[in-house]
């Protein structure tokens, strides 16, 4: 199925959870904010949030430095 990640189309398997997608993409859930279809997803909901055809995700990673 097709979803959008940071405005880029991405093919993912049916029934994938947000946590599984983040793992596959190499994101650490502790350092990323996820917006799905215009709403922020709580970190504790990543493992139970199942993606659907056409979902639009914005992934923002925290970067430390100075």
C-alpha positions in Angstrom: 0.0 0.0 0.0 1.1 3.6 -0.5 1.6 6.1 2.2 3.4 9.5 2.2 6.4 10.2 4.4 7.6 13.8 4.5 5.8 14.4 1.2 7.4 11.4 -0.5 5.4 8.4 -1.6 6.5 5.1 0.1 5.2 1.6 -0.4 4.7 -0.4 2.8 3.1 -3.7 3.6 -0.5 -3.9 4.8 -1.0 -3.9 8.5 2.4 -2.3 9.4 2.4 -0.4 12.7 4.0 3.0 13.1 6.7 1.4 15.4 7.6 -1.2 12.8 7.9 1.5 10.2 10.1 3.6 12.4 12.3 0.6 13.1 12.6 -0.2 9.4 13.6 3.4 8.6 16.2 3.5 11.4 14.4 6.0 13.6 14.7 5.8 17.4 11.2 6.4 18.8 12.6 8.4 21.7 14.0 11.0 19.3 11.3 11.4 16.8 8.0 13.2 16.6 5.3 11.8 14.3 2.4 13.7 12.8 -0.1 11.5 11.0 -2.8 13.1 8.9 -2.3 16.4 10.7 -2.3 15.1 14.3 0.6 14.3 16.6 0.8 10.6 17.5 1.7 9.9 21.2 4.9 7.9 21.5 3.1 5.3 23.6 0.7 4.7 20.7 3.4 3.9 18.1 3.2 0.2 18.6 -0.6 0.1 18.3 -1.1 2.6 15.5 -1.7 0.7 12.3 -1.0 2.5 9.0 -3.6 2.6 6.2 -3.5 3.4 2.5 -3.0 7.1 1.9 -1.8 8.1 5.4 0.4 11.1 5.4 3.2 11.1 7.9 5.7 13.9 8.9 8.7 12.6 10.8 10.8 15.0 12.7 14.0 13.9 14.4 15.5 15.7 17.3 19.2 16.7 16.8 21.4 17.8 19.6 24.3 20.1 19.3 25.4 23.6 20.0 
